[in-house]
Amino acid sequence: MSNQRKHRSFKKLLPSMLVLGATVAALGACGDDEEPTPTPDAGTQTDAGTNTDAGTQTDAGTSTDAGTTATPDSDLALVRLNTNGTLDNTFGTGGIARVSLGTGAGAARDALWSADRDTQNRVVVFGSKKAEGATRSDTDRVVARITTAGALDETFNAGAVAPAVKGMYALDIGGLGDTARHGFVQADGTILSAGYLSQPTGVGAQSAHRVVMLRLTEAGTPDATFGSKGVVNSAPFATNDVTAEWGISEAYTAVRQSTGSYVTTGYGRAAGVGGSTVDLISFRYTAAGVLDPTYGTNGSFILNLTGDNDRGRDAVALKDDSVFMVGSGVRTAGKVQPMAVQVTKDGQPATAPGFTEGYKLYDFDRPDQAFFDVAHADVGGVEYVAAAGFRAGGSEDDDAVLLIRNVATGVEFSNPVPFSETANDRFWGVNFGLDGKVYATGFVTEAGDNQFAIARFNLDGTRDTAFGTGGIVTVNVIPGKLEEVARSVVIQSDGKIVIVGVAEAK
């Protein structure tokens, strides 16, 4: 363990320099629309083989062909439900819409990480697809907009010229594989997509992950007021020391504060630290995309518990502009635990009920556990957050887990809430409804068949039995296939529920 690491403490290190717009190529070319499957850097981006994204679209290996053959192509899949949980037959075909971002090849296929809606209830999805062109095998980030009927909205990036596709914007940075993560639609219709990309550092053969954020106008074109041509390509942990390893910087999400600034959460490690483990990291960028050195210490906040892997997966901005992050942490070797972290608006450990030094670990009695998504709402004047994830390992089936927390009092519900007591199931997405209920979505495996699954909860963590069957709805988008996972849930302004994920192409 490096002597720079402190037991169960917060570590903040000086970002050596900020690089904006470096190595950005073909930013105006929208023809490539796929998100690459993230590839671990010699083990540095996984939790010792556990708590990974399993290629971002698989679930503990259940949704792949075990790597023995070419991965089946997959498409976006959207399901719209009425408020009682029945399928909305006015959407897609019988309530189900399939949208292809392009033909997959090898291990590259349509992928999705998150979704949001705009004021017109059009769903904006954040993911990736295989890059266009016979000579390219990487994937590119995609932001696509789906109409209320369930088709690509061709008014989005309407000026796209073939091979680009109307209805989506694809980002290609230097022919490298970009990794899209969470995104959201701002009140004015502007769209922000967070993620990361491994790029050459220019120091020998070394490459390092960098924060990449893309901002688009409501029309689906790059916002030239942000970064370089709408893109921030940032290496906060770069170093000019040719003898030192560059740091790793990833942004799993970016949340917007009332000032217009963006705060990220993700994981990585500072320059020169070395080793194979990662820490939860967070940065703040101005509305124009410039690293803010007033956040945390010299622009960074880093959480390292015990020198093992600690990760940020998602975040929300609270009413006072403090930031509530979720992910996972390791306090005991061999055990990954769900974690929540709260920092002040300026990136210092926040004083929150039940938190120690600004964070709290949860334990659902498995060796591999994590929160992957978080939502925020004001319910009757009371501020709540909800986080969703899973527990796995221990020779037992995977289970969905849920956290519902009163921000002011710290009163919370935190428990496993499986769809099935005998089959694998996980949550990947969570949201609050207009009714103040909590909606959590993911998948359940039944007889070798993955299905979209969603549950509705009251604020005390009990299932709302007025929804579906006993508070649960399952939808089999494509029978008999394991490549079927719901990743996000969007609540329309009329209360209807849109589940967004991927399913094997027909």
Buried (B, 14 or more C-beta within 10 A) or exposed (E): EEEBBEEBEBBBBBBBBBBBBBBBEBBEBBBBBBBBBBEEBEEBBBBBEBBBBBBBBBBBEBBBEEEEEEBBBBBBBBBBBBBEBEBBEEBBEEBBBBBBBBEBBEBBBBBBBBBBBBEEBBBBBBBBBBBBEEEBBBBBBBBBBBBBEBBBBBBBBEEBEEBBBBBBBBBBBBBBBBBBBBBBBBEEBBBBBBBBBBBEBEBEEEBBBBBBBBBBBBBBBBBEEBBBEBBBBBBBBBBEEEEBBBBBBBBBBBBBBEEEBBBBBBBBBBBBBEEBBBBBBBBBBBBEBBBBBEBBBBBBBBBBBBBBBBBBBBBBBBEEBBBBBBBBBBBEEEBBBBBBBBBBBBBBBBEBBEBEBBBBBBEBEBBBBBBBBBBBBEBEEEBBBBBBBBBBBEEEBBBBBBBBBBBEEEEBBBBBBBBBEEBBBBBBBBBBBEBBBBBBBBBBBBEEBBBBBBBBBBBEBEBBEEBBEEBBBBBBBBEEBBBBBBBBBBBBEEEBBBBBBBBBBE
